[in-house]
Amino acid sequence: MGARDRGSPYAGRVTDGAERARRALAASGMAHDITSHGPVSSLAEAARLRGVEPAGIVKTLVVRRAENDYLFVLVPGDREISWPKLRAHLGVNRVSMPDADTAREVTGYERGTITPFGSLRALPVLADATITGRTVSIGAGAHGVSATVGADALVAVLDADVADVTEPA
């Protein structure tokens, strides 16, 4: 994989967030393909357009651990956070998802476009153990824009903690 853009009617219409994510992805040195496909109506459609299985779509969620203490949690598309597992792994009694405005303030991205790449704040990354060993697609800063990468390289580049913190959706 190189840093090429698979063409679509949306390929030239990137936002500042997508450009920031593209630059950060390029700077990471990690092999990646950018896909721009526009709106989708389902996880299955997004996976098909990105050339991965639905489990290979990786959602980047912002989680609040304490006041002004956030982290990214990478969750496969067919799974959801197991709050008890996440709390136990982090050694805390309470975690929550910030509201949309706070998530945007912390990352510079709106929900549905959040990615660790180009985030306004460098946050720790926790990747669910089920993402490793495959090709995945992670958001790239704008709706309908993603980066397809090797999950093991993604974990390494992000220096992500890997743990079992999800359950089937």
Backbone as ProteinMPNN parsed JSONL, in Angstrom:
{"seq_chain_A": "MGARDRGSPYAGRVTDGAERARRALAASGMAHDITSHGPVSSLAEAARLRGVEPAGIVKTLVVRRAENDYLFVLVPGDREISWPKLRAHLGVNRVSMPDADTAREVTGYERGTITPFGSLRALPVLADATITGRTVSIGAGAHGVSATVGADALVAVLDADVADVTEPA", "coords_chain_A": {"N_chain_A": [[0.842, -1.189, 0.0], [0.527, 2.188, -0.773], [0.534, 5.775, -0.463], [-1.863, 6.437, -1.884], [-4.814, 7.774, -3.492], [-7.897, 6.437, -3.878], [-10.002, 6.958, -6.517], [-13.087, 8.842, -6.578], [-16.248, 10.529, -6.815], [-16.014, 12.203, -4.663], [-13.38, 12.523, -4.072], [-11.766, 14.851, -4.485], [-12.821, 16.646, -2.742], [-12.013, 17.413, 0.053], [-11.932, 18.122, 3.546], [-10.535, 20.479, 5.923], [-9.963, 18.868, 8.128], [-9.619, 16.329, 6.959], [-7.373, 16.829, 5.396], [-5.5, 17.436, 7.378], [-5.424, 14.948, 8.682], [-4.463, 13.345, 6.56], [-1.88, 14.423, 6.212], [-0.735, 13.775, 8.696], [-0.89, 10.99, 8.598], [0.836, 10.52, 6.429], [3.219, 11.504, 7.532], [3.606, 9.608, 9.489], [4.84, 7.476, 8.306], [3.743, 5.047, 7.863], [2.504, 2.536, 5.713], [-0.303, 3.148, 3.685], [-3.596, 3.397, 2.251], [-5.687, 5.858, 0.972], [-9.137, 6.26, 0.952], [-11.883, 7.748, -0.552], [-15.213, 7.998, -0.359], [-17.717, 9.137, 0.086], [-21.091, 9.52, 1.481], [-22.486, 6.706, 3.263], [-24.819, 4.014, 3.843], [-24.711, 1.915, 5.583], [-22.77, -0.273, 7.733], [-21.881, -2.517, 6.351], [-21.915, -1.574, 3.689], [-19.985, 0.474, 3.833], [-17.738, -1.089, 4.467], [-17.523, -2.682, 2.158], [-16.971, -0.715, 0.187], [-14.515, 0.14, 1.115], [-12.968, -2.078, 0.926], [-12.638, -4.011, 2.931], [-13.54, -6.384, 5.529], [-16.594, -6.114, 7.502], [-15.793, -6.21, 10.225], [-13.323, -5.146, 9.984], [-13.557, -2.431, 9.791], [-12.599, 0.246, 11.666], [-13.593, 1.975, 14.414], [-12.877, 5.089, 15.883], [-13.047, 6.056, 19.05], [-13.577, 8.603, 21.443], [-12.813, 8.663, 24.788], [-13.557, 9.649, 28.071], [-11.603, 9.664, 30.863], [-11.064, 10.963, 33.239], [-11.422, 14.276, 34.623], [-10.516, 16.401, 32.044], [-8.913, 14.408, 30.96], [-8.412, 12.291, 28.515], [-8.726, 9.553, 26.164], [-8.099, 7.663, 23.172], [-10.069, 5.038, 21.928], [-9.862, 2.25, 20.003], [-12.136, 0.544, 18.141], [-13.461, -2.358, 16.677], [-15.732, -2.47, 13.869], [-17.869, -4.292, 14.134], [-18.219, -4.571, 16.798], [-18.61, -3.387, 20.213], [-17.771, -1.091, 22.864], [-17.026, -2.677, 25.905], [-17.997, -1.634, 28.784], [-17.494, -2.461, 31.514], [-15.142, -4.071, 31.125], [-13.42, -2.152, 30.023], [-13.219, -0.241, 32.094], [-12.037, -1.857, 34.082], [-9.59, -2.519, 32.826], [-8.411, 0.015, 32.636], [-8.256, 0.633, 35.275], [-10.047, 2.206, 36.692], [-13.029, 3.569, 38.22], [-14.971, 4.806, 36.796], [-15.802, 5.764, 33.512], [-16.501, 7.715, 30.616], [-18.205, 8.853, 27.642], [-17.412, 11.809, 26.057], [-19.446, 14.72, 25.292], [-20.445, 15.689, 21.94], [-19.427, 18.262, 21.258], [-17.29, 18.576, 23.058], [-15.66, 16.413, 22.32], [-14.957, 17.254, 19.763], [-13.573, 19.602, 20.397], [-11.364, 18.546, 21.75], [-10.152, 16.881, 19.824], [-10.338, 18.102, 17.315], [-11.879, 17.078, 15.371], [-15.123, 16.161, 14.134], [-17.675, 13.987, 15.446], [-17.765, 10.758, 13.993], [-15.799, 11.264, 12.216], [-13.507, 11.177, 13.578], [-10.098, 10.54, 14.273], [-6.964, 9.222, 15.387], [-4.894, 10.332, 13.969], [-3.529, 13.355, 13.338], [-4.929, 14.595, 15.323], [-5.876, 17.299, 17.453], [-4.935, 17.189, 20.033], [-2.496, 15.087, 21.384], [-3.334, 11.951, 22.305], [-3.424, 9.115, 24.522], [-3.643, 5.804, 23.111], [-5.814, 3.1, 22.975], [-6.222, -0.035, 21.753], [-8.598, -2.399, 20.762], [-8.095, -5.865, 21.253], [-8.994, -7.515, 19.208], [-8.558, -6.305, 16.742], [-6.053, -6.724, 15.67], [-3.656, -8.288, 13.381], [-4.777, -8.151, 10.812], [-6.043, -6.436, 7.874], [-7.207, -3.162, 8.166], [-9.618, -0.461, 8.226], [-9.538, 2.87, 8.969], [-10.965, 5.909, 10.175], [-10.393, 9.065, 8.495], [-10.523, 11.816, 9.065], [-12.674, 13.155, 7.776], [-16.114, 12.857, 6.778], [-16.773, 9.892, 5.035], [-14.156, 9.523, 4.258], [-11.302, 7.566, 4.517], [-8.563, 5.597, 5.839], [-6.856, 2.814, 4.777], [-5.085, 0.317, 6.331], [-2.452, -1.779, 7.648], [-3.289, -3.495, 10.53], [-1.494, -4.224, 12.573], [0.692, -2.581, 12.056], [-0.577, -0.136, 12.457], [-1.154, -0.235, 15.22], [1.481, -0.272, 16.161], [2.56, 2.192, 15.164], [0.958, 4.03, 16.483], [1.663, 3.481, 19.041], [-0.017, 1.966, 20.604], [-1.826, 0.666, 23.373], [-2.834, -2.632, 23.735], [-5.706, -4.457, 24.308], [-8.337, -6.589, 25.553], [-11.235, -5.118, 25.292], [-13.781, -4.974, 24.295], [-17.047, -6.141, 23.164], [-19.237, -8.328, 21.285], [-21.385, -6.549, 19.025]], "CA_chain_A": [[0.0, 0.0, 0.0], [1.186, 3.483, -0.772], [-0.352, 6.838, -0.012], [-2.638, 6.858, -3.041], [-6.216, 8.084, -3.25], [-8.788, 5.769, -4.812], [-10.896, 7.987, -7.05], [-14.532, 8.862, -6.439], [-16.702, 11.905, -7.002], [-15.705, 12.957, -3.454], [-11.937, 12.495, -3.83], [-11.169, 16.175, -4.44], [-13.557, 17.495, -1.801], [-11.601, 17.097, 1.414], [-12.011, 19.224, 4.488], [-9.294, 20.699, 6.656], [-9.72, 17.686, 8.956], [-9.079, 15.261, 6.122], [-6.014, 17.21, 5.008], [-4.674, 17.281, 8.587], [-5.244, 13.504, 8.878], [-3.578, 12.849, 5.484], [-0.501, 14.833, 6.52], [-0.268, 12.986, 9.84], [-0.682, 9.628, 8.106], [2.073, 10.528, 5.632], [4.345, 11.701, 8.447], [3.79, 8.402, 10.303], [5.654, 6.51, 7.579], [3.001, 3.788, 7.744], [1.854, 2.318, 4.422], [-1.753, 3.331, 3.779], [-4.363, 3.83, 1.085], [-6.806, 6.734, 1.32], [-10.354, 6.024, 0.189], [-12.915, 8.774, -0.406], [-16.392, 7.393, -0.979], [-18.974, 9.83, 0.354], [-21.999, 8.929, 2.476], [-22.892, 5.305, 3.178], [-26.024, 3.765, 4.64], [-24.532, 0.793, 6.504], [-21.417, -0.765, 7.975], [-21.544, -3.428, 5.255], [-21.611, -0.776, 2.507], [-18.693, 1.115, 4.073], [-16.707, -2.121, 4.37], [-17.388, -3.052, 0.745], [-16.303, 0.389, -0.518], [-13.152, 0.264, 1.619], [-12.246, -3.315, 0.639], [-12.378, -4.787, 4.149], [-14.704, -6.993, 6.163], [-17.18, -5.189, 8.479], [-14.977, -6.187, 11.446], [-12.123, -4.389, 9.683], [-13.811, -0.998, 9.953], [-12.21, 0.562, 13.043], [-14.12, 3.238, 14.93], [-12.034, 5.754, 16.872], [-13.918, 6.682, 20.04], [-12.924, 9.383, 22.49], [-13.346, 8.289, 26.101], [-13.1, 10.503, 29.175], [-11.189, 8.868, 32.016], [-11.176, 11.882, 34.372], [-11.518, 15.636, 34.113], [-9.464, 16.78, 31.109], [-8.078, 13.225, 30.722], [-9.1, 11.539, 27.475], [-7.956, 8.611, 25.379], [-8.764, 7.078, 22.024], [-10.275, 3.601, 21.973], [-10.101, 1.733, 18.654], [-13.151, -0.503, 18.277], [-13.893, -2.92, 15.399], [-17.085, -2.085, 13.496], [-18.896, -5.248, 14.552], [-18.142, -4.716, 18.252], [-18.813, -2.16, 20.983], [-17.008, -1.07, 24.111], [-17.536, -3.318, 27.12], [-17.628, -0.661, 29.814], [-16.805, -3.103, 32.65], [-13.786, -4.459, 30.722], [-12.617, -0.942, 29.846], [-12.928, 0.306, 33.433], [-11.083, -2.752, 34.747], [-8.285, -2.376, 32.184], [-7.863, 1.33, 32.964], [-8.126, 0.75, 36.719], [-10.88, 3.312, 37.163], [-14.409, 3.194, 38.522], [-15.91, 5.463, 35.904], [-15.377, 6.354, 32.247], [-17.671, 8.167, 29.864], [-17.946, 9.448, 26.34], [-17.722, 13.23, 26.115], [-20.422, 15.152, 24.294], [-19.865, 15.937, 20.619], [-18.634, 19.5, 21.263], [-16.037, 18.324, 23.776], [-14.838, 15.54, 21.474], [-14.409, 18.085, 18.684], [-12.599, 20.513, 21.002], [-10.176, 17.77, 22.107], [-9.515, 16.256, 18.665], [-10.432, 18.885, 16.088], [-12.726, 16.322, 14.445], [-16.481, 15.897, 14.596], [-17.976, 12.553, 15.553], [-17.882, 10.099, 12.703], [-14.589, 11.566, 11.435], [-12.392, 11.204, 14.529], [-8.966, 9.658, 14.052], [-5.788, 9.666, 16.146], [-3.959, 10.992, 13.065], [-3.809, 14.773, 13.184], [-5.733, 15.107, 16.431], [-5.327, 18.519, 18.044], [-4.203, 16.762, 21.23], [-1.991, 13.718, 21.366], [-3.971, 11.18, 23.376], [-3.072, 7.694, 24.531], [-4.51, 4.982, 22.273], [-6.094, 1.73, 23.413], [-6.807, -0.787, 20.643], [-9.154, -3.692, 21.146], [-7.226, -6.958, 20.814], [-9.512, -8.194, 18.015], [-8.23, -5.647, 15.468], [-4.713, -7.073, 15.186], [-3.475, -9.41, 12.465], [-5.592, -8.028, 9.602], [-6.112, -5.116, 7.251], [-8.338, -2.413, 8.725], [-9.89, 0.862, 7.681], [-9.753, 3.811, 10.066], [-11.372, 7.226, 9.705], [-9.291, 9.947, 8.11], [-10.752, 13.234, 9.28], [-13.877, 13.7, 7.142], [-17.098, 11.826, 6.464], [-16.511, 9.204, 3.783], [-12.719, 9.455, 3.96], [-10.694, 6.609, 5.435], [-7.237, 5.076, 5.519], [-6.748, 1.365, 4.916], [-3.74, 0.076, 6.864], [-2.255, -3.011, 8.392], [-3.61, -3.22, 11.937], [-0.31, -4.338, 13.425], [1.45, -1.342, 11.845], [-1.361, 0.912, 13.109], [-0.899, -0.351, 16.66], [2.874, 0.116, 16.411], [2.745, 3.62, 14.901], [0.25, 4.783, 17.522], [2.133, 3.018, 20.345], [-1.277, 1.648, 21.276], [-2.006, -0.404, 24.345], [-3.766, -3.586, 23.139], [-6.394, -5.211, 25.367], [-9.706, -7.026, 25.287], [-12.126, -4.139, 25.913], [-15.044, -4.895, 23.575], [-17.921, -7.308, 23.078], [-19.998, -8.26, 20.026], [-22.475, -5.548, 19.008]], "C_chain_A": [[0.878, 1.24, 0.0], [0.228, 4.517, -0.252], [-1.173, 7.339, -1.189], [-4.103, 7.028, -2.662], [-7.046, 7.361, -4.299], [-9.848, 6.768, -5.24], [-12.362, 7.761, -6.735], [-14.964, 10.287, -6.68], [-16.344, 12.792, -5.81], [-14.211, 13.133, -3.231], [-11.311, 13.877, -3.722], [-11.789, 17.095, -3.418], [-13.211, 17.131, -0.367], [-11.708, 18.341, 2.285], [-10.653, 19.438, 5.133], [-8.947, 19.492, 7.524], [-9.107, 16.56, 8.157], [-7.647, 15.58, 5.707], [-5.056, 17.043, 6.192], [-4.392, 15.795, 8.829], [-4.305, 12.931, 7.825], [-2.12, 13.193, 5.781], [0.074, 13.992, 7.667], [-0.024, 11.538, 9.437], [0.612, 9.547, 7.304], [3.292, 10.637, 6.538], [4.62, 10.456, 9.287], [4.717, 7.396, 9.633], [4.962, 5.178, 7.358], [2.382, 3.69, 6.345], [0.347, 2.428, 4.601], [-2.333, 3.711, 2.43], [-5.485, 4.706, 1.595], [-7.97, 6.402, 0.391], [-11.327, 7.146, 0.493], [-14.153, 8.263, -1.116], [-17.695, 8.112, -0.71], [-19.856, 9.065, 1.328], [-22.302, 7.455, 2.2], [-24.09, 5.088, 4.096], [-25.867, 2.613, 5.623], [-23.054, 0.47, 6.677], [-20.974, -1.661, 6.827], [-21.178, -2.657, 3.994], [-20.246, -0.089, 2.654], [-17.563, 0.098, 3.918], [-16.465, -2.511, 2.917], [-16.612, -1.977, -0.02], [-14.837, 0.54, -0.107], [-12.324, -1.0, 1.403], [-11.848, -4.111, 1.856], [-13.673, -5.457, 4.61], [-15.303, -5.982, 7.14], [-16.37, -5.1, 9.784], [-13.696, -5.383, 11.246], [-12.325, -2.887, 9.672], [-13.488, -0.693, 11.421], [-12.73, 1.947, 13.407], [-13.129, 3.789, 15.949], [-12.955, 6.512, 17.811], [-13.081, 7.441, 21.062], [-13.612, 9.034, 23.799], [-12.719, 9.201, 27.154], [-12.83, 9.613, 30.387], [-11.334, 9.67, 33.314], [-11.266, 13.29, 33.785], [-10.28, 15.985, 33.283], [-8.468, 15.645, 30.836], [-8.838, 12.295, 29.773], [-8.153, 10.538, 26.833], [-8.776, 8.189, 24.181], [-8.91, 5.59, 22.279], [-10.64, 3.166, 20.557], [-10.954, 0.48, 18.753], [-13.536, -1.038, 16.9], [-15.374, -2.616, 15.148], [-18.175, -3.011, 13.969], [-18.914, -5.454, 16.07], [-18.435, -3.374, 18.903], [-18.009, -2.245, 22.266], [-17.751, -1.849, 25.183], [-17.083, -2.416, 28.257], [-16.991, -1.312, 31.039], [-15.369, -3.517, 32.314], [-12.885, -3.233, 30.612], [-12.246, -0.341, 31.198], [-11.886, -0.548, 34.151], [-9.686, -2.585, 34.151], [-7.616, -1.052, 32.572], [-7.672, 1.531, 34.466], [-8.897, 1.921, 37.298], [-12.295, 2.804, 37.418], [-15.41, 3.77, 37.534], [-15.19, 5.974, 34.66], [-16.642, 6.778, 31.522], [-17.234, 8.668, 28.499], [-18.302, 10.926, 26.458], [-18.791, 13.587, 25.084], [-19.685, 15.521, 23.002], [-18.992, 17.182, 20.585], [-17.292, 19.3, 21.947], [-15.115, 17.447, 22.942], [-14.197, 16.344, 20.353], [-13.334, 19.041, 19.225], [-11.277, 19.795, 21.287], [-9.412, 17.3, 20.872], [-9.43, 17.139, 17.428], [-11.301, 18.221, 15.044], [-14.128, 16.171, 15.019], [-16.698, 14.392, 14.66], [-18.23, 11.98, 14.173], [-16.685, 10.354, 11.806], [-13.337, 11.474, 12.292], [-11.358, 10.135, 14.191], [-7.821, 10.129, 14.948], [-4.82, 10.479, 15.291], [-4.374, 12.446, 12.853], [-4.698, 15.346, 14.264], [-5.062, 16.348, 17.016], [-4.524, 18.226, 19.303], [-3.736, 15.334, 21.037], [-2.582, 12.997, 22.565], [-3.449, 9.758, 23.357], [-4.087, 6.915, 23.692], [-4.599, 3.586, 22.867], [-6.807, 1.039, 22.262], [-7.366, -2.097, 21.165], [-8.312, -4.807, 20.512], [-7.711, -7.619, 19.525], [-9.155, -7.5, 16.707], [-6.918, -6.127, 14.875], [-4.737, -8.223, 14.173], [-4.285, -9.327, 11.187], [-5.409, -6.648, 8.989], [-7.353, -4.434, 7.787], [-8.463, -1.065, 8.025], [-10.274, 1.773, 8.834], [-10.136, 5.168, 9.467], [-10.179, 8.123, 9.434], [-9.724, 11.409, 8.075], [-11.944, 13.881, 8.616], [-14.844, 12.548, 6.876], [-16.779, 11.224, 5.101], [-15.062, 9.155, 3.366], [-12.079, 8.527, 4.993], [-9.303, 6.234, 4.956], [-7.248, 3.575, 5.772], [-5.287, 1.056, 5.237], [-3.657, -1.337, 7.425], [-2.457, -2.715, 9.872], [-2.385, -3.293, 12.836], [0.579, -3.097, 13.281], [0.745, -0.174, 12.526], [-1.092, 0.932, 14.606], [0.513, 0.121, 16.988], [3.082, 1.616, 16.25], [2.104, 4.465, 15.997], [0.74, 4.445, 18.927], [0.935, 2.654, 21.217], [-1.117, 0.523, 22.281], [-3.047, -1.333, 23.715], [-4.371, -4.42, 24.258], [-7.783, -5.602, 24.9], [-10.656, -6.079, 26.025], [-13.456, -4.003, 25.179], [-15.829, -6.184, 23.698], [-18.688, -7.212, 21.765], [-21.151, -7.249, 20.138], [-23.832, -6.226, 19.007]], "O_chain_A": [[1.874, 1.3, 0.721], [-0.794, 4.173, 0.342], [-1.182, 8.538, -1.47], [-4.568, 6.501, -1.652], [-6.914, 7.643, -5.491], [-10.52, 7.36, -4.395], [-12.819, 6.623, -6.637], [-14.119, 11.18, -6.745], [-16.369, 14.017, -5.933], [-13.808, 13.822, -2.294], [-10.391, 14.058, -2.924], [-11.326, 18.222, -3.242], [-14.051, 16.59, 0.351], [-11.587, 19.467, 1.804], [-9.725, 18.66, 4.91], [-7.777, 19.13, 7.645], [-8.174, 15.903, 8.621], [-6.8, 14.688, 5.673], [-3.935, 16.564, 6.025], [-3.262, 15.419, 9.142], [-3.439, 12.118, 8.149], [-1.232, 12.356, 5.62], [1.223, 13.554, 7.611], [0.944, 10.925, 9.886], [1.395, 8.614, 7.478], [4.285, 9.939, 6.333], [5.744, 10.263, 9.752], [5.315, 6.556, 10.307], [5.526, 4.278, 6.735], [1.802, 4.658, 5.854], [-0.218, 1.875, 5.545], [-1.647, 4.274, 1.577], [-6.169, 4.342, 2.552], [-7.79, 6.28, -0.82], [-11.572, 7.463, 1.657], [-14.152, 8.109, -2.337], [-18.72, 7.706, -1.257], [-19.424, 8.08, 1.927], [-22.364, 7.023, 1.048], [-24.342, 5.876, 5.008], [-26.773, 2.348, 6.413], [-22.209, 0.881, 5.881], [-19.831, -1.582, 6.378], [-20.237, -3.032, 3.294], [-19.451, -0.072, 1.715], [-16.541, 0.398, 3.302], [-15.317, -2.653, 2.497], [-15.701, -2.293, -0.786], [-14.015, 1.013, -0.892], [-11.121, -1.006, 1.663], [-10.837, -4.813, 1.836], [-14.76, -5.129, 4.133], [-14.598, -5.072, 7.575], [-16.276, -4.026, 10.378], [-13.055, -4.981, 12.217], [-11.355, -2.138, 9.556], [-14.053, -1.318, 12.318], [-12.36, 2.951, 12.797], [-12.605, 3.046, 16.779], [-13.575, 7.499, 17.415], [-12.02, 6.983, 21.486], [-14.836, 9.099, 23.908], [-11.521, 9.482, 27.127], [-13.716, 8.906, 30.868], [-11.685, 9.118, 34.356], [-11.193, 13.459, 32.568], [-9.148, 15.879, 33.756], [-7.307, 15.903, 30.517], [-9.777, 11.607, 30.172], [-6.933, 10.659, 26.943], [-9.999, 8.335, 24.169], [-7.99, 4.949, 22.785], [-11.611, 3.657, 19.982], [-10.559, -0.514, 19.363], [-13.906, -0.251, 16.029], [-16.167, -2.518, 16.085], [-19.304, -2.571, 14.187], [-19.542, -6.388, 16.569], [-18.5, -2.347, 18.227], [-17.616, -3.327, 22.701], [-18.961, -1.696, 25.347], [-15.915, -2.437, 28.646], [-16.023, -0.766, 31.569], [-14.471, -3.332, 33.136], [-11.734, -3.259, 31.047], [-11.092, 0.026, 31.421], [-10.957, -0.016, 34.759], [-8.703, -2.517, 34.89], [-6.408, -1.004, 32.806], [-7.01, 2.479, 34.889], [-8.466, 2.55, 38.264], [-12.704, 1.761, 36.909], [-16.543, 3.301, 37.434], [-14.103, 6.544, 34.75], [-17.725, 6.257, 31.788], [-16.048, 8.877, 28.242], [-19.394, 11.258, 26.917], [-19.012, 12.848, 24.125], [-18.461, 15.645, 22.984], [-17.932, 17.176, 19.958], [-16.27, 19.797, 21.473], [-13.914, 17.71, 22.864], [-13.027, 16.14, 20.028], [-12.309, 19.256, 18.579], [-10.202, 20.362, 21.09], [-8.181, 17.312, 20.857], [-8.552, 16.949, 16.586], [-11.448, 18.744, 13.939], [-14.305, 16.065, 16.232], [-15.992, 13.622, 14.009], [-18.824, 12.622, 13.307], [-16.558, 9.734, 10.75], [-12.228, 11.67, 11.795], [-11.692, 8.995, 13.871], [-7.721, 11.321, 15.238], [-4.011, 11.237, 15.827], [-5.42, 12.732, 12.271], [-5.177, 16.472, 14.136], [-3.835, 16.436, 17.068], [-3.554, 18.921, 19.609], [-4.492, 14.477, 20.58], [-2.355, 13.391, 23.709], [-3.073, 9.245, 22.304], [-5.246, 7.314, 23.577], [-3.589, 2.974, 23.215], [-7.877, 1.476, 21.841], [-6.703, -2.818, 21.911], [-7.876, -4.69, 19.367], [-6.911, -8.228, 18.815], [-9.425, -8.055, 15.642], [-6.691, -5.95, 13.678], [-5.683, -9.009, 14.11], [-4.47, -10.347, 10.524], [-4.7, -5.802, 9.534], [-8.422, -5.039, 7.861], [-7.552, -0.603, 7.339], [-11.211, 1.49, 9.581], [-9.68, 5.525, 8.381], [-9.114, 7.982, 10.035], [-9.345, 12.155, 7.172], [-12.214, 15.056, 8.864], [-14.427, 11.395, 6.764], [-16.545, 11.946, 4.132], [-14.759, 8.783, 2.232], [-12.29, 8.685, 6.195], [-8.92, 6.516, 3.82], [-7.61, 3.124, 6.859], [-4.376, 1.472, 4.521], [-4.673, -1.997, 7.645], [-1.858, -1.782, 10.407], [-2.255, -2.498, 13.767], [1.149, -2.619, 14.261], [1.401, 0.688, 13.111], [-0.835, 1.987, 15.187], [0.723, 0.829, 17.973], [3.708, 2.249, 17.099], [2.648, 5.497, 16.389], [0.289, 5.049, 19.9], [0.88, 2.986, 22.401], [-0.375, -0.435, 22.064], [-4.057, -0.849, 23.205], [-3.651, -5.018, 25.058], [-8.329, -5.015, 23.967], [-10.862, -6.215, 27.231], [-14.188, -3.038, 25.4], [-15.357, -7.177, 24.252], [-18.784, -6.129, 21.187], [-21.792, -7.113, 21.181], [-24.86, -5.548, 18.993]]}, "name": "protein", "num_of_chains": 1, "seq": "MGARDRGSPYAGRVTDGAERARRALAASGMAHDITSHGPVSSLAEAARLRGVEPAGIVKTLVVRRAENDYLFVLVPGDREISWPKLRAHLGVNRVSMPDADTAREVTGYERGTITPFGSLRALPVLADATITGRTVSIGAGAHGVSATVGADALVAVLDADVADVTEPA"}
